[in-house]
Amino acid sequence: MSTPRRDQLLQVAAGLMAERGFHGVSINDLGAAAGVSGPAVYRHFTSKQAVLGAMLVSVSERLLDNGRRRVEAAATPAAAIAALIAGHVDFALTEPDLIRVQDRDLASTSDDDRARVRRLQRAYTEVWVGQLVLVLPQLDEPVARARVQAVFGLLNSTPYAGKGLDEHRLAELLRGLGSAALLTEVVTSAP
């Protein structure tokens, strides 16, 4: 169950782990950054690994839920694609710490949490693939999936790029690049 303190601990953990890595942060570090003792963290999580798992499962659930809502609200598949791109850009710009943590530390989660994150990520990808094949029916699903995953790579590189651009210009640039990468006709040879 979510509580303000638990949410605060997850937010603090994202910042610390993005900066130092999972192994560079202790329970005492988490507690101190949240204004509590290290042992107080155990009221909300069984371990530091549980903090990491909760953080990455939570962000994966939010991305999937947001993606599904955007598709449901869209009038057309093309509008759904635009909304999905905009939503992911917003995520990448507002939660770069979570992207860094996932990139570096997903392997440090428990097997169960890692499997859950991967299932949620696959479902999120399929939300995009389902709309993309409606917009570009000539694509087969493996090609559509590869395009979607390439766009995720592009958009998720945001924590490492964009220095010198204000957030509005960077968001505009990323939406345009994401759309171009996803929707541009690319000729590929059949296997």
Buried (B, 14 or more C-beta within 10 A) or exposed (E): EEEEBBEBBBBBBBBBBBEEBBEEBBBEBBBBBBEBEBEBBBEBBEEBBBBBBBBBBBBBBBBBEBBBEBBEEBEEBBBBBBBBBBBBBBBBBEBBBBBBBBEBBBEBBEEEBBEBBEEBBEBBBBBBBBBBBBBBEEBEEEBBBEBBBEBBEBBBBBBEEBEEEEEEEBBEBBBEBBBEBBBEEEEEEEE
